[in-house]
Amino acid sequence: MSSIPIYTSVASYREWRRKAFEERKTVGFVPTMGALHDGHISLVRRSLAENDLTVVSIFVNPAQFAPHEDLATYPRTLPQDLEILSAQSFSVSGEDGGEAKEIRKPSALFLPTVEAMYPSGISQNTTEQKGTFIEVKGYSHQMEGKTRPTFFRGVATVVTKLFNAIEPTNAYFGQKDIQQALLLKRLSRDILLSHPEPEHVHIVPTARDPSTGLALSSRNAYLTKDGLQVAPTLYKALRAAERIWNNGSTKAETVEEAIKVVEQEKARAHANGIQAEMRLDYVELNNSTDFEVIDPEITKSAASPHPVILSGALWVDGTRLIDNLILGDAGSIVHGVASNKAS
């Protein structure tokens, strides 16, 4: 039995939310697809620290999976997720740092059915879909959208629904999915949302394995023992690319450096008898404002004054891993990172 109230319908949740409005409580929101890990928990803890109440949702969204993708096999671990959430707490200090004023814990879990979220039904095939869907035009075809062309349509649709249902004061997303997070900030602005307002859609730094730097992801559960050994390759490649970008290399040279590191790691794994296949999907540098690809001859000194996104995707056996680094003033994008406009 969960210690956290669980709401499976919009109507039951809204009764709870109405009371929070009446009590003038701030509500933080962490949307997830479950299979919770320390990355999700970093978002939950940020919400606990910054809001009176915290709501977490778990919903595996069919609309963001293409027909050939892993909807059926995506990890579903609700009992463990409930245990993890129930164990979270945050102590709010009293005045002058004295004795704790209150202990905050997750306040509610929104666990809707597919039928509740898609009253008109849902197909993974976009040509068969009926009902209302949201697209953020001009910002969904680059980066991840190049490989997954229907992904952001599904994300924008489900998050709009969740924002309408939850009505959060603040919402929290991880930097690992940087294009998604920035797109959702834009969506909030473009359709004039009040809950949350665009400045209250927060991007939290990527949570990583402390020893390897691997970005934490629910899909890491798919990896074999050998796969886990090579999974940090993408992060190594991006860090190497970041170094030469900061030293004045062109965008083309920066991407080439990342590709070189991946090839070196492939050779090393083969030489050491590691049974895991790696295949680079892409490495790219994009503007953070519009996601457009940076010109190959551009260098750091000639780039836009806005931060640029160095991102990539790597297949390890049958699992697609993504990661990114923000080059420049990361603090202007990522919540809780010191802004450094001279960087």
N, C-alpha and C positions, 0 to 999 in steps of 0.2 A: 504494500500500500504506500503510495507516494505521500510525502509530507507537503508537497506542493499542489495546490488546487489545479485540476486539469479541466480545461474547457474544450469540448469537441464541436461545439456549434458557435456560430457568430452571435446568435441571440443570447446564449448563456454568458459568453465572454462580455458582451456589451453591458449586461447588468452589473458585472464587476467593474467595468471601466467607468460606468456612470457614477458609481460611488467614489472612485478616485478623482473624477472631475469635481464632484461636490466637495471633497475634502482638499481640493487644490493640491493634489499630489502630482509630482512629476513622474512620468513613466518612461523608462528606458526599454528598448526593444532589441532583441537579438534573434534574427530569423536564421534558422538552420534547417538542414535536411537530416538531422540526427547523426548517428555514429560519432558522437561527440568526442573531441580530443582537446589537448591543451590550447590549441588555437581558438576553438570556440569558447573555452573557459576564460581566456584572456579578455574576450569581448564581454562575457557575462560579468567578470570582475570589474571591468571598466564601467559598465552600466550600474552595478551595485554601488560603486564609489560616487557616481555622479547623479543618481536619481533616487527619489524616495521609494519607488517601486520598480521592479524589473520583470518583464515578460519575455519568455523564450518561446519560439514556435518551432515545431518539428513537422515538416511537410516535405515529402519527396515529390517534387513538382514534375508531373509528366510532360508539361509543355516545353521544358528546357532540354529534354532528351530527344535527339533524332531517332528515327526508327531503328537504326543500327547500333545505337549506344546502349549503355548498361543500366537502363531503368530497372529491369527485372532482377539484376544481381547487385544493385547498389546496396551497401551495408545498411541493415535495419537492426538496431540494437536498443530498442526502447527500454527494456528493464535496466540495462547498464546506464543508459542515458539518465534515467530517473535517479539512480543512485548517485551519479556524478553531480547532477544539479542539486540534489538534496544536501550534498556535503559542502556546497559553496556558502560562504558567508563573508561579510565585510563589516569591520568595526568602524563606526563613525565616532571620532573623538569628540569629547566635550570641549567647551571653551578652554583656551590656553593649553590645548593638548592634554587635558586631564582625562579622567576616567571615561570609558566609552559611553557615548550618549545613547547609542542604539546599535543593535546588530542587524544588519540587513541580509536577507536571504532572497533567493528568487521567489517572486510573489505569485506567479501564475505561469502555467504551461498551456499554450494554445496548440491543440492537436486535431486539426480539422480533417475531415474526410475529403476524398477527391470530389465527391458529389457536392459537398458544401462549397468547395472552392471553384468548381466548374459546373454550375447548375445546368448549362446547356450541353454538358458532356465534353469529353476531351479525347482527341486522337493525337498520337505523336506525329502523324503525317499532317503537315500544315494545310495541304490541299483539301483535307477532309474535315478540318475544324470548323465549328459553327459557334457563333457567339461573339463576345467582345474581347479583343486583344490589343495590347499596347506595343507600339514600336517607337523607338527613339531614332528617327531618320538621320542618316549621315554619320552616326556614331557607333554603328553595330556591325559594320562589315570589315573593319580593320582588326589587326592583332588576333585575338581569339575568334572574332567573328569571321575571319577568313577561312579558318578550318571548320568552325561550327556556325554555319550561316543562319540557323534558326534559334540559336541559343539565347541571344539577348532579347528576342521577342518573347520567349517564354519567361525569362527572368523579369523583364519589365512588367509583364502582365501579372505574374504571381505576386511580385513585391508591391505593385499598386493595390492589389486586392488585400494584401496583408496590412499595408499602411491604412487602408480604409477601415479594416476590421479592428486593428489594434489601436489606432489613433495615438501613436507614441509622441512623447515630447522630444526624445532623442532616439536615434537608431544607430546601430554599430555594425560595421562590416570590416572584414580583414583585408589588408593590403595585398595578400596573395592573389586575390581576385580584383586587381586594381582597376581594370577597365570596367568591370561590373560596378564597382563602388562609385567611380567617377560618373558613370552613365546614370546611376540612380540619383546622385546629387543633381544632375542636370534634369532628370525626369521630375524630381520634386519641385524644381524651379519652374520648369516649362508648364506644368499643369497646375501651378499655383497651390500646391499642397500647404496646409497649415499644420498638419501632424504627420510627419515632421516637416518643419521648414528646412530649406536647403542647407542652411548653416548648421543644422542639427542632425544632418546625416554625417556621421563620423567614420573616418577610416583609421583603423588601428594597426600598428606595425605587425608584420608577419611573424607568427610564432614558429620557432625553429628548434630542431633537435640540437641540444647544447653542444654535442660533440662533433656532429657532422655538418651542421647548418642546413640540413634538409628541411624544406618548408613542410609543416605539418598539414596533413590532408586526410580526409576519410578514405580516399582511394589508396593511401599507403598500405591499407590492410590487404590489398590485393597482391602486394609484392612478396616474392619468395625471399628466402634468406640471402641468396645471391643477388636478387634484385635490389634488396635493401643496401647491399654493399656498393652498388654503382649508382643508386638513386641520387646521391648528392652531386653527381657530375654536373647537372644543369646549374646549380648554385656556384660551383667552382668556376664554370665557364663564364657566368655572368660577372663574378667578382674579378676575374682576369680581364674581361672586356672593360669593366668599370675603371680599372687601373690605367689602361692605356688611353681611354677616353680622357681621363683627368690629366694625363700627361701630354695631351695635345694631338692625339691621333684623330684621323678622320672617322666619320661614321662607318665607312666601308671597312677600314682597318679594324675598327672596334668589333664589328660583326665577325670578320675573319678570325680574329683572336679567339672569340668564343667557340667558333666552329673547330679551330685547331685544338683547343683544350678537349672538346668532346672526342675528337679523333684520337688524341693521346690517351684519354681514359679508356676508350674502347680497346686500344692495343694493350694497355696495361692489364685490363680485365682478362683479355684473351690469354696473355702470357701467364697470368696467375691461375688459370683454370676456372675462372668465375663463369658460371653458366647463366648468363643473362644477356639478352640482346638489347642493344641501345640503338635508337633511331631518332635523330634530331628532326623535329617537325619544323621549327623556325627559331631564329633569333632576330630581333628587330629593335630599332630605336624609333620611338614615336613621340610626337608632341603630346604633352599632358592635357592641353586645352581642347584639341580636336581629333587626336589620335592619328593624324596624318603622318606618313612615313617621312623621316628626316632625309634630306638630300645626301647622297653618298659622300660628297666632298666636304660636307659641313664638319667643323671641329667645335669643341666646347666653347671656344672664345667667340665663335661666329653664330652659335645656336641662339634660339629664342631666349629671352630673359626668363621665361617660365621653365620649370623643371621638365626634363625629358624622361621617358620611361624606357628602360632597357628590359625587355621581356623575352621569354622563350618558352618553348614546350618540348619535352623530350619523352619519347616512348621508351619505357623499360618493359620488355616483353610485351604484354598486352595492355599495360597501364600507362595512361598519358598523364605526365606530371607537368605542372606549370609553375613559373616563378617570375619574379621581377625585382628590379632595383630602381629606385628613383634617383636620378642624377641631377644634382642641383639643390635647390631649396626644398628638401623633403618636408620640412616643417610647415610649408604652405599648403600641403596636401594631407599629411598624415597627422592624426590626432595624437598629441602628447610628445611629438618630436620637436626639439628646439628649432625654430626658424633661423636659417643662416643664408641670407640673400647674397652673401659674398661667395658662397661655395660654388 
